[in-house]
Amino acid sequence: MHSHSFALAKNKVQRLLFLPGSVWNGWGGRSQSQRRGIRSCRSPLYAFTTHIQDRMAKRIQARRLEGVDENIWVEFVSLAAQYKTVNLGQGFPDFPPPRYVREAFSKAITGEQTLLNQYTRAFGHPPLVKALAQFFGPLFGKELDPLSNVMVSVGAYGALFCSFQALVDEGDEVIIIEPFFDSYEPMTLMAGGRCVFVSLRPTSAGDGKPPSSGDWRLDPAELEAKINKNTKMLVLNTPNNPLGKVFTKEELEEIANICIKYDLICISDEVYEWLVYDGNQHVRIASLPGMWDRTITIGSAGKTFSATGWKVGWAFGPDSLLKHLRTVHQNSIYHCATAAQEAVAQGFLKELERQGKPDCYFLQLRDELQKKRDRLYHCLTEVGMTPLISQGSYFMIADVSRFKSQVPPPTDPNIPYDNYFTKWMMKHKQLAAIPVSAFYSAPHKKQFENYIRFCFVKEDATLKAAEKILQKWSSESPGPQD
Ligand code: IK2
């Protein structure tokens, strides 16, 4: 083509497609092989295609998805696998669920009751909602109606999603206590709401005691100051992921009084309810006076029975709130796998018989995990990582400052240091963890960027492999005190 007509044609296409000049840059200056290399990411054709794809994606994507496209689990689960790490990252056990629930699952699929392979009731398989009502009623100090006070969904994720979709409207404000399980923020945004964050802040442990997640506290005055006429809901997570903080009854009473005073709905995510250590008590905020009618309590069979892949979760609450969750659920998820629900129902019936006895799975798991927590705590302390004693959950956070000198400085100042450090550790030390900044809102991500989160719901062999990596690394790292 003549160079003048090429320039005109190029100009026309560029204007028609709103292409920036940079897409064409270098067209004239590149070698023939570069021009032909349509796969090269520097080729103008690649840039052209990418630009068109970006434009299309922007036009197609619903506005409520803006800013929620990145996800820590998608990114870090993939990196943990890519670098073949010893995985103390995502929170799942690497040991099997108890035998009797696994057997119940396979019997549900292969047994005589072939209908267990088919659809069941939309809001929860009848034997499961019945077992949940029977098991949890006394814990809430209430008789629960299995049909109207319990809803089963696809994991706690499904129950949370239905809660936000059902109860948050355009312009509503949702108070989130941070650090927080990351999904609360995108779920609020996807429902059209606005997130308002209130931070747990470390206070001094006192008496020379080692720092604990219990030292992180909420200032009720700060919480109250964030409430206005648009505030509709407060999200609580106890035991908290990632800190492992277990809110005390007194702390929950302060939060409950504020919810009642300002007529707020409370979403209480209690998926780690059985994993509470050192004699601490898990208190259900819905069981406090005046709270049942305004609280949705979320639970997870994944965490309760060490079967995170089964994706069975639930919501408890008054019919006045749950009926709206059911509307979302029936029009989106409908129900989760019948056989998994049947197995979880069998699990709760068994645990009902064992409640309070030494063979109760929940007590056994708790005691087992307390030992694992202590083991990880000692290892992290020994190598100089300054962990925070976790009062509950599967997780422990630790300050990694001592190891900074062993890691080349980051080149991008915008990425929180813990994110950079954790990726470097996965790639170069084959040890996976999760950066604590993932549990903070954007303006606060850099506040605790020397902390990373380790998961200890792992076989002893996995913990031992992690210890070996850390001990070797530590012996190579002259800390500031050395
Ligand atoms: N709520 C909390 C507080 C959770 O931690 C989870 C599971 N998160 O695990 C990933 C991690 O932090 O490493 C959920 C809800 C979701 O639970 P489910 O698996 O039942 O959907």
Residues whose N, C-alpha, C, O or C-beta is under 5 A from the ligand:
A	BS01	IK2	G89 Q90 G91 V154 G155 A156 Y157 F181 N241 D269 V271 S300 G302 T308 V312 G313
